[in-house]
């Protein structure tokens, strides 16, 4: 699939969502992005630029990449099988020795720019590069000079941007296990995203993203994101928001911002993909990954303790008649962040809905917590004997790319290469 077609699809979605959210023309915008793509800060220090890029291979430490301009010598790919120089040429690449020894690409080109001419949203795409003779091009498949080779799904990518006075409202895109670091400073704000690339069903046209007969043209592992401001009429904002909400999926079609309904206390997000894999038989399955800071959970749903998220929130998937609602759902809390994972549902058009459980009482939860803390400091209670429970086997779900395996045992563990979900 041509990347120009992909961007056309993304741009159309962005335009539609901006009109629905605001109903205002872009002339009222408060944020003004550069017309051209953002340059590396080491090349052209500017209010908007790419400050750093790094990769973290599985089981290894993060490797900071350096910018190497087109025509200059740099690291080479460790594996040249199935890769050719594509038709898209690039100004350079982010690379480092040993960073891509196991890959069939030799660096990353970070395309960061305005998503389109109508909304002040920043679109970021990490593309694999291939540079024979030090000429930097898209690392393409041998069968298509416009289709990129797969990024390593087990190697995390970190991109840090300087974003001037742009205040982040929400971030969404094609990645999983994402973490955000949003910093506001008088000298200029910064945005940093770390996440893992995911395999995405590609579509030749928007028609392939609907109904039972849509067939993907290819499955490509990619890393993309869109950053939406809070300080602009064409943005995403709510009172008390910190800008540390991320929603990711492997559905590339009709990308849109999450939608907040204050009346329903509901945050919803929709992404779609062709129902069938390139073989025309296998059904594509999808996932949603959301991370929400404790402060944002308090502002949206009144959740005073992030640990209450599992009982305070209702996670649901709604699909068309074609897709399935069957999915594995997990809610966890890590480092003050609520992490929501839903996977195993079928495409084409699943809608993720995160809403407040009607039976959740924030005040009661807070009071119970305070009572427990007080009792611990004043009353020493003898533990109540607990009868021995029978040994029970449990089943866990393990995920590798889009492949899910279930493992059952007393203390089940995931096979090598799989991650527990």
SULFENRA-V585477 format. One record per pair of residues at least 4 apart in sequence whose C-alpha atoms are under 7 Angstrom apart, sorted by the first residue. I is the first residue (numbers start at 0). J is the second residue. Records with the same first field share a line. If there is no record, write none. Layout:
# SULFENRA-V585477
I = J / J
This chain:
# SULFENRA-V585477
0 = 145 / 146 / 201 / 203 / 216
1 = 5 / 145 / 146
2 = 6 / 145
3 = 7
4 = 8
5 = 9
6 = 10
7 = 11
8 = 12 / 252 / 253
9 = 13 / 253 / 254
10 = 14 / 114 / 115
11 = 15
12 = 16 / 253 / 254 / 255
13 = 17 / 255
14 = 18 / 117
15 = 19
16 = 20 / 255
17 = 21 / 233
18 = 22 / 23
21 = 232 / 233
25 = 117 / 118
27 = 232
28 = 231 / 232 / 233
29 = 230 / 231
30 = 119 / 165 / 231
31 = 119
32 = 113 / 119
35 = 112
36 = 110 / 111 / 112
37 = 47 / 48 / 49 / 111 / 112
38 = 42 / 43 / 48 / 49
39 = 43 / 48 / 49 / 50
40 = 44 / 45 / 48 / 49 / 50
44 = 48
46 = 161 / 162 / 163 / 187
47 = 161 / 162 / 163
48 = 160 / 161
49 = 159 / 160 / 161
50 = 159 / 160 / 161
51 = 158 / 159
52 = 63 / 64 / 93 / 157 / 158 / 159
53 = 61 / 62 / 63 / 64 / 156 / 157 / 158
54 = 61 / 62 / 63 / 154 / 155 / 156 / 157
55 = 59 / 60 / 61 / 62 / 154 / 155 / 156
56 = 153 / 154 / 155
57 = 153 / 154
62 = 98
64 = 93 / 94 / 95
65 = 93 / 94 / 95
66 = 92 / 93 / 94
67 = 71 / 73 / 91 / 92 / 93 / 94
68 = 90 / 91 / 92
69 = 90 / 91 / 133 / 134 / 135
70 = 133 / 134
71 = 133
72 = 133
74 = 94 / 95 / 96 / 105
75 = 105
76 = 99 / 100 / 102 / 103 / 104 / 105
77 = 99 / 100 / 101 / 102 / 103
78 = 101 / 102 / 103
79 = 103
80 = 103
81 = 140 / 141
82 = 103 / 138 / 139 / 140 / 141 / 148
83 = 138 / 139 / 140 / 141
84 = 129 / 136 / 137 / 138 / 139
85 = 136 / 137 / 138 / 139 / 144 / 145
86 = 137 / 144 / 145
87 = 136 / 137
88 = 135 / 136 / 137
89 = 135 / 136
91 = 108 / 135
92 = 106 / 107 / 108 / 128
93 = 106 / 107 / 108
94 = 98 / 105 / 106 / 107
99 = 104 / 105 / 106
104 = 127 / 128 / 129 / 138
105 = 128 / 129
106 = 127 / 128
107 = 125 / 126 / 127 / 128
108 = 125 / 126 / 127 / 128
109 = 123 / 124 / 125 / 126
110 = 123 / 124 / 125
111 = 121 / 122 / 123 / 124
112 = 121 / 122 / 123
113 = 119 / 120 / 121 / 122
114 = 120 / 121 / 122
118 = 233
120 = 225 / 226 / 227 / 228
121 = 225 / 226 / 227
122 = 224 / 225 / 226
123 = 223 / 224 / 225
124 = 222 / 223 / 224
125 = 222 / 223
127 = 137 / 138 / 147 / 150
128 = 135 / 136 / 137 / 138
129 = 135 / 136 / 137 / 138
130 = 134 / 135 / 136
137 = 147
138 = 147 / 148
139 = 143 / 144 / 145 / 146 / 147 / 148
140 = 144 / 146 / 147 / 148
149 = 219 / 220 / 221
150 = 196 / 220 / 221
151 = 196
152 = 195 / 196 / 197 / 220
153 = 195
154 = 195
155 = 193 / 194 / 195
156 = 193 / 194 / 195
157 = 191 / 192 / 193 / 194
158 = 191 / 192 / 193
159 = 190 / 191 / 192
160 = 189 / 190 / 191
161 = 187 / 188 / 189 / 190
162 = 187 / 188 / 189 / 190
163 = 187 / 188
164 = 187 / 188
165 = 188 / 228
166 = 228 / 229 / 230
167 = 226 / 227 / 228 / 229 / 242
168 = 227 / 228 / 229 / 235 / 236 / 242
169 = 226 / 227 / 235 / 242 / 243 / 244 / 245
170 = 225 / 226 / 227 / 244 / 245 / 246
171 = 224 / 225 / 226 / 245 / 246 / 247 / 256
172 = 223 / 224 / 225 / 246 / 247 / 248
173 = 197 / 221 / 222 / 223 / 224 / 247 / 248 / 249
174 = 194 / 195 / 196 / 197 / 222 / 223 / 247 / 248
175 = 194 / 195 / 196 / 197 / 247 / 288
176 = 194 / 195 / 288
177 = 192 / 193 / 194
178 = 192 / 193 / 194
179 = 191 / 192 / 193 / 243
180 = 190 / 191 / 192
181 = 189 / 190 / 191 / 243
182 = 188 / 189 / 190
183 = 187 / 188 / 189
184 = 188
196 = 220 / 221 / 222
197 = 220 / 221 / 222 / 249 / 400
198 = 218 / 219 / 220 / 221 / 249 / 400
199 = 218 / 219 / 220 / 221 / 249 / 250 / 251
200 = 215 / 217 / 218 / 219 / 272 / 273
201 = 215 / 216 / 217 / 218
202 = 207 / 208 / 215 / 216 / 273
203 = 207 / 216
207 = 213 / 214 / 273
208 = 213 / 252 / 271 / 272 / 273 / 347
209 = 213 / 273 / 347
210 = 321 / 347
211 = 274 / 321
212 = 274
213 = 273 / 274 / 275
214 = 273 / 274 / 275 / 276 / 277 / 279
215 = 273 / 275 / 276 / 277
216 = 277
217 = 277
227 = 234 / 235
228 = 234 / 235
229 = 234 / 235 / 236
230 = 234
236 = 240
238 = 298
239 = 295 / 298
240 = 295 / 298
241 = 295
243 = 291 / 292
244 = 290 / 291 / 292
245 = 289 / 290 / 291
246 = 288 / 289 / 290
247 = 287 / 288 / 289
248 = 286 / 287 / 288
249 = 285 / 286
250 = 270 / 271 / 272 / 285
251 = 270 / 271 / 272
252 = 270 / 271 / 272
253 = 270 / 271
254 = 270
255 = 269
256 = 268
257 = 266 / 267 / 268
258 = 266 / 267 / 268
259 = 265 / 266 / 267
260 = 264 / 265 / 266
261 = 265
264 = 300 / 354 / 355
265 = 352 / 353 / 354 / 355
266 = 352 / 353 / 354
267 = 350 / 351 / 352 / 353
268 = 350 / 351 / 352
269 = 349 / 350 / 351
270 = 348 / 349
271 = 346 / 347 / 348 / 349
272 = 346 / 347 / 348
273 = 346 / 347
274 = 282 / 283 / 346 / 347
275 = 279 / 280 / 281 / 282 / 283
276 = 280 / 281 / 282 / 283
282 = 345
283 = 345 / 346
284 = 343 / 344 / 345 / 346 / 401
285 = 342 / 343 / 344 / 345 / 346
286 = 341 / 342 / 343
287 = 340 / 341 / 342
288 = 339 / 340 / 341
289 = 338 / 339 / 340
290 = 336 / 337 / 338 / 339
291 = 295 / 296 / 336 / 337 / 338
292 = 296 / 335 / 336 / 337
293 = 297 / 305 / 335 / 336 / 337
294 = 298
295 = 299
296 = 300 / 301 / 302
297 = 301 / 302 / 303
300 = 355
301 = 361
302 = 361
303 = 361 / 365
305 = 332 / 335 / 337
306 = 332
307 = 311
308 = 312 / 337
309 = 330
311 = 355 / 356 / 359
312 = 353 / 354 / 355 / 356
313 = 353 / 354 / 355 / 356
314 = 352 / 353 / 354
315 = 351 / 352 / 353
316 = 324 / 349 / 350 / 351 / 352
317 = 324 / 349 / 350 / 351
318 = 322 / 323 / 324 / 348 / 349 / 350
319 = 348
322 = 345 / 346 / 347 / 348
323 = 344 / 345
324 = 344
325 = 343 / 344
326 = 341 / 342 / 343 / 344
327 = 341 / 342 / 343
328 = 340 / 341 / 342
329 = 339 / 340 / 341
330 = 338 / 339 / 340
331 = 337 / 338 / 339
332 = 336 / 337 / 338
333 = 337
360 = 364
361 = 365
362 = 366
363 = 367
364 = 368
365 = 369
366 = 370
367 = 371
368 = 372
369 = 373
370 = 374
371 = 375
372 = 376
373 = 377
374 = 378
375 = 379
391 = 409
392 = 407 / 408 / 409
393 = 407 / 408 / 409
394 = 405 / 406 / 407 / 408
395 = 405 / 406 / 407 / 411
396 = 403 / 404 / 405 / 406 / 419 / 420
397 = 403 / 404 / 405 / 413 / 417 / 418 / 419 / 420
398 = 402 / 403 / 404 / 417 / 418 / 419 / 420
399 = 403 / 416 / 417 / 418
406 = 411 / 413
407 = 411
413 = 417 / 418 / 419
